[in-house]
């Protein structure tokens, strides 16, 4: 349904969360641990997420230099794939 997402230069996709609520949980965990995550809606190029609701998947992206450490944190918190 959605095209392959390519993050901005200098970022990597850390996780695809099933919806915005889970995405916010992951985002806040990373933020409190000192990382610099961003949430990107999978509907962004197609429609306004306000109309689609919070049930669509979201991409959690993070700067490349923080990727491995953030991945380890998610694994330790049972957010692994």
Buried (B, 14 or more C-beta within 10 A) or exposed (E): EBEEBEBEEEBBBBBBBEBBEBBBEBBEBBEEEEBEBBBBBBBBEEEEBEEBEBEBBBBBBBBEEBBEEBBEBBEEEEBEE
